[in-house]
């Protein structure tokens, strides 16, 4: 066994004790147009939504962005509203 094989073997053995963290895919970020398509609503209704208190919207400069997961969660909380 040469030095390279010894190092590789050692690295594999050590790797067994290092916890593996699963990499999460980035969350989907939606534009107003994406929200309109997702919710099947028009432009004026989408702007009404983003002005509602509690609606999960982020302002980026002069534009708005919505995380899809937060939008879905917000929709679930609106069932009884």
RAKA-V694085 format. One record per residue. RES is the residue in three letters. SS is DSSP state (hx for helix, st for strand, lp for the rest). NEAR is the number of other C-alpha atoms within 10 Angstrom. D_LAST is the distance of its C-alpha to the last C-alpha in Angstrom with 1 decimal. Layout:
RES_SS_NEAR_D_LAST + RES_SS_NEAR_D_LAST
This chain:
UNK_lp_5_70.3 + UNK_lp_6_70.2 + UNK_hx_8_68.2 + UNK_hx_9_65.4 + UNK_hx_10_64.9 + UNK_hx_11_64.9 + UNK_hx_11_62.3 + UNK_hx_11_60.1 + UNK_hx_12_60.5 + UNK_hx_11_59.7 + UNK_hx_11_56.5 + UNK_hx_11_55.3 + UNK_hx_11_56.0 + UNK_hx_10_54.2 + UNK_hx_11_51.2 + UNK_lp_9_50.6 + UNK_lp_8_49.7 + UNK_lp_8_47.4 + UNK_lp_7_43.7 + UNK_lp_8_42.2 + UNK_lp_6_38.9 + UNK_lp_6_36.8 + UNK_lp_6_36.0 + UNK_lp_6_32.4 + UNK_lp_6_31.8 + UNK_lp_6_30.2 + UNK_lp_10_26.5 + UNK_lp_10_25.8 + UNK_st_13_25.2 + UNK_st_18_23.6 + UNK_lp_15_24.4 + UNK_hx_18_22.4 + UNK_hx_14_24.4 + UNK_hx_14_23.5 + UNK_hx_21_19.8 + UNK_hx_17_20.4 + UNK_hx_13_22.4 + UNK_hx_11_20.1 + UNK_hx_11_17.0 + UNK_lp_11_19.4 + UNK_lp_12_18.3 + UNK_lp_13_20.7 + UNK_hx_13_22.0 + UNK_hx_9_20.4 + UNK_hx_11_16.8 + UNK_hx_17_17.5 + UNK_hx_13_18.8 + UNK_hx_10_15.8 + UNK_hx_14_13.7 + UNK_hx_18_16.4 + UNK_hx_11_16.4 + UNK_lp_10_12.8 + UNK_lp_8_13.0 + UNK_lp_9_12.4 + UNK_lp_15_13.1 + UNK_lp_19_16.0 + UNK_lp_20_18.8 + UNK_st_12_22.5 + UNK_st_10_24.9 + UNK_st_8_28.4 + UNK_lp_6_30.8 + UNK_lp_5_29.6 + UNK_st_9_27.4 + UNK_st_14_24.0 + UNK_st_18_23.5 + UNK_st_20_20.6 + UNK_st_16_21.2 + UNK_hx_18_20.1 + UNK_hx_14_19.4 + UNK_hx_16_17.0 + UNK_hx_17_15.2 + UNK_hx_11_14.9 + UNK_hx_11_13.7 + UNK_hx_14_11.0 + UNK_hx_12_9.9 + UNK_hx_10_10.0 + UNK_hx_10_7.8 + UNK_lp_8_4.9 + UNK_lp_7_5.7 + UNK_lp_5_3.8 + UNK_lp_5_0.0
